[in-house]
Amino acid sequence: MLLLFTLLTAGQAVAGHDWGGMDLCTLYPEKMPPGMSIEQLPQSDHPGALLMQRYCAQCHNLPGPGRHTAVEWPQVLERMDTLMEVSSRFGALLGRVEVPTQGESLQIQAYLNTNALQPMRHFSGGFREKSYQQHCSGCHALPDPAQHSADEWPMVMARMARNREVMKRAPLSPETQLTILAYLQQASLWDLAGPRPLSAIGSGRAVALAVWPAAGRSC
């Protein structure tokens, strides 16, 4: 109610991160980590991805669909729909924004559900897995290692390291980074026959962490 009151009573503003000289992404880093470009999104040519770029980026950075699970996204979208509807009618904090039609909202939700974060469900209790749980569950649900390939995980971890810095979280030590990456790369290769040896990933693949690629797909 307080938020709605603020939206209804605040002065007219232009939709965007910056409002009254204040950057909302800086004020609320725990809510608004760095965004992604449309090219970085999975299925970037999907109608839902294009609609996210059109509507969601009016007020905040473009999020990746892997920021929430399929269970979480409907609640997030409902909250965003309410804020956009209020802002569209009354202006206020977010400015007057363009609101998606019901059909467009369904396309966005379908895209997010298809590419949502897949939470980890099976735990082995190994020390590498425990390090992953300890350091990677503070901002979002733990992704299932199989959601990305062994080749993709270094890029994902590079982006997460950038997000930790922006969100004022202590950086992980190189040893911790390598431990987590080794676990994710090995676990991403598990199948019904059981885990494959880390050597199956390819020589020097874990060392790719030290290179830190600049970009990656949504996590």
C-alpha positions in Angstrom: 0.0 0.0 0.0 2.8 2.4 0.8 4.4 1.7 -2.5 1.2 2.3 -4.3 0.6 5.5 -2.4 4.1 6.7 -3.4 3.4 5.8 -7.0 0.1 7.7 -6.9 1.4 10.8 -5.2 4.9 11.4 -6.5 5.4 13.9 -9.3 5.5 13.2 -13.0 8.7 11.5 -14.1 10.2 10.1 -17.2 10.2 6.3 -17.3 13.6 4.9 -16.7 16.3 4.0 -14.1 16.9 7.6 -13.2 14.2 9.4 -11.3 14.7 12.9 -9.7 18.5 12.5 -10.2 18.5 9.1 -8.4 19.4 5.9 -10.1 17.0 3.2 -8.9 19.5 0.5 -9.9 22.1 2.0 -7.6 19.6 2.6 -4.8 18.3 -0.9 -4.9 21.2 -3.1 -6.1 19.8 -6.2 -4.4 16.7 -5.8 -6.6 18.2 -4.5 -9.8 21.6 -6.2 -10.8 23.2 -5.3 -14.1 21.0 -6.0 -17.1 21.6 -7.9 -20.3 21.5 -7.0 -23.9 18.8 -8.6 -26.1 21.5 -10.6 -27.9 22.5 -12.3 -24.6 19.0 -13.6 -24.0 18.3 -17.3 -24.8 16.1 -17.5 -27.9 16.7 -13.8 -28.4 14.5 -13.7 -31.5 11.5 -15.2 -29.5 8.5 -12.8 -29.5 8.5 -12.9 -25.7 12.2 -11.8 -25.6 11.4 -8.9 -28.0 8.4 -7.9 -25.9 10.6 -7.9 -22.7 13.0 -5.5 -24.4 10.0 -3.3 -25.4 8.2 -3.2 -22.1 10.4 -4.4 -19.2 13.4 -2.2 -20.1 11.2 1.0 -19.8 11.8 1.1 -16.0 14.8 -1.1 -15.2 17.6 -3.1 -16.8 16.6 -6.0 -19.0 16.6 -9.2 -16.8 17.5 -12.6 -18.0 14.8 -15.3 -17.8 17.1 -17.3 -15.6 16.8 -14.7 -12.8 13.8 -16.5 -11.4 12.3 -20.0 -11.5 9.1 -20.9 -13.3 7.3 -20.9 -9.9 8.6 -17.4 -9.1 8.0 -15.6 -12.4 4.2 -15.4 -12.2 4.4 -13.5 -8.9 7.1 -11.2 -10.2 5.0 -10.5 -13.4 1.9 -9.8 -11.3 3.8 -7.3 -9.3 5.3 -5.6 -12.4 1.9 -5.5 -14.1 0.4 -3.6 -11.1 3.2 -1.1 -11.1 3.0 -0.6 -14.8 -0.7 -0.2 -14.8 -0.6 2.4 -12.0 2.3 4.3 -13.7 0.5 4.2 -17.0 -2.6 5.8 -15.5 -1.1 8.2 -13.1 2.6 8.7 -14.0 4.4 9.2 -10.7 7.6 7.3 -9.8 8.2 5.3 -13.0 6.7 7.9 -15.4 4.0 7.1 -17.9 4.9 3.7 -19.4 3.5 1.6 -22.2 1.6 -1.4 -20.9 1.5 -4.8 -22.8 -1.8 -6.2 -23.9 -3.1 -9.4 -22.3 -1.8 -11.4 -25.3 1.6 -9.8 -25.1 1.8 -10.5 -21.4 1.0 -14.2 -22.0 3.8 -14.3 -24.6 6.3 -12.8 -22.1 5.2 -15.3 -19.4 5.5 -18.2 -21.8 9.0 -17.1 -22.8 10.1 -16.7 -19.2 8.6 -20.0 -18.1 10.4 -21.8 -21.0 13.8 -20.3 -20.1 13.4 -19.9 -16.4 16.1 -20.9 -13.9 15.9 -24.6 -13.3 16.5 -25.1 -9.5 18.8 -27.8 -8.3 17.0 -30.7 -6.8 19.6 -33.4 -6.1 22.5 -32.9 -3.7 25.4 -35.3 -3.3 27.0 -33.5 -0.3 30.5 -33.3 -1.8 32.8 -30.4 -0.7 32.7 -28.7 -4.1 28.9 -28.9 -4.1 28.8 -27.4 -0.6 31.0 -24.5 -1.7 28.5 -23.9 -4.6 25.6 -23.9 -2.2 27.3 -21.6 0.3 28.3 -19.0 -2.2 25.7 -19.1 -4.9 22.4 -19.2 -3.1 22.4 -15.7 -1.6 20.8 -13.9 -4.5 18.7 -16.6 -6.3 17.8 -20.2 -6.3 20.6 -22.6 -7.0 20.6 -23.4 -10.7 20.7 -27.0 -11.8 24.3 -27.5 -13.2 22.7 -29.3 -16.2 21.1 -26.0 -17.2 24.3 -24.9 -18.9 27.0 -26.9 -20.7 30.6 -27.2 -19.4 31.6 -24.6 -22.1 28.9 -22.1 -20.9 29.6 -22.2 -17.2 32.8 -20.0 -17.3 30.8 -17.3 -19.1 27.9 -17.5 -16.6 30.3 -17.3 -13.6 32.0 -14.3 -15.1 28.7 -12.5 -15.3 27.9 -13.5 -11.7 31.2 -12.2 -10.5 30.4 -8.8 -12.1 27.0 -8.9 -10.5 28.5 -9.6 -7.0 30.7 -6.6 -7.4 27.8 -4.3 -8.4 25.7 -5.7 -5.6 28.5 -5.0 -3.0 29.1 -8.6 -2.2 32.6 -9.8 -1.4 34.4 -11.3 -4.4 35.1 -15.0 -4.3 38.7 -16.1 -4.0 40.3 -17.7 -7.1 40.4 -21.0 -5.3 36.7 -20.8 -4.5 35.9 -19.8 -8.1 37.9 -22.8 -9.5 36.3 -25.2 -7.0 32.8 -24.1 -7.9 33.5 -24.1 -11.7 35.0 -27.6 -11.5 31.9 -28.8 -9.7 29.5 -27.1 -12.2 31.4 -28.4 -15.3 31.5 -31.9 -14.0 27.9 -32.0 -12.7 26.7 -30.6 -16.1 27.9 -33.8 -17.7 26.0 -36.2 -15.3 23.5 -38.5 -17.0 21.5 -41.6 -16.0 24.7 -43.6 -16.1 26.2 -41.5 -13.4 28.9 -38.8 -13.3 31.7 -38.7 -15.9 35.2 -37.9 -14.9 36.3 -34.2 -14.9 38.7 -35.1 -17.7 35.7 -35.6 -20.0 35.3 -31.8 -20.0 38.4 -31.3 -22.0 42.0 -30.3 -21.1 42.4 -26.8 -19.7 38.7 -26.1 -19.7 38.6 -25.2 -16.0 41.5 -22.8 -16.5 39.1 -20.8 -18.7 37.8 -19.3 -15.5 40.9 -17.2 -15.2 40.3 -15.7 -18.6 36.8 -14.5 -17.6 34.9 -14.1 -20.9 33.1 -10.8 -21.2 29.6 -12.0 -21.8 27.4 -15.0 -21.6 23.9 -16.4 -21.8 21.2 -15.8 -19.3 21.5 -17.5 -16.0 
